[in-house]
């Protein structure tokens, strides 16, 4: 008999929707059990010049994936402001420091932008990393179908201090892939679009899954085109 890998599914319909002026966001968050982190997902649509401010007390680190157009990550400190621009085909990562003010901003005056944001939140007693905002190298999903591409942020991740590693992939119908997992890490899977089967569990668009105690994760696309994000989480 095949052993069932322990895990929890977070269906998209369980998210609550927030509407305020020129942006809309739907989100869910839940503690990872067992483990020292909680994780959440926010879908953000930003109207022209609109912004979305993060709760930096709830999250210690975020991964931003632009879907349409581009967005700015804005960090405001006591005496300075830093804007970092990221567009579709790349990702941004930011670690929050104490009393940080970080927002997602649409720099376009005439068009909407949208992005998916994954937040990693540390439970009490965990140290805050506080490294600067980083932009990943570009990933060409059209030229690498049916495989997961590592989202690289440069030298910082080589030190092994960051709470997650990220992978993204575009899959055609019945496309399969197996990803080895670092020992002792949880695995977070988000079906950005389409439908995928992950270790015997069906994920439709915007469904998420957390797994633990597994040396690898196998997935198969059940739609003509599926977009999948996988993260190793400490």
C-alpha angles and dihedrals in degrees: 000000000000113000114242109235109229114247149131129237121216107198118212092236090064091069121102121228123229122194124187124161108297104359136062126197135181119194149166132191134183139168115262107235120232101020146068098261138070122207135205141179128215126187107205128191113187124199120217110308091351125141139205118208121212126225097240092185090062099044132045098186138014138196116208122201114184112216103181123020119332139296139204124233106214121196118188120195128179096277105013147042127214125195121195119187122212128175138191112296093041136064135219129215128195132181116207123229127201112290091008121160109206126171139175110231133191105221093193119098098198107031141057122243129199136196142172115232123196114195126201113202124193121217119236116295096031117121120250112237100206100189119155127266112283132199119212127230112263120272121211103208094171091064095044108049122170095024139087117244121207114242101227123201099179131246098345094072091051089069089066093229099117119097096230148029116209134209130182131190145173116222134191124213110304092003109153136199138171119205122198113229127218111249114263096017130120120230123226118194124188123187099213091183138348123021131291137180112224117188092331095316122113117226120188126192112316094003115132136203133198118202133180140178095040131121093209143005124227122200136179129192115236095182132068089251126015129176115203135186120199125186132187105216125194 
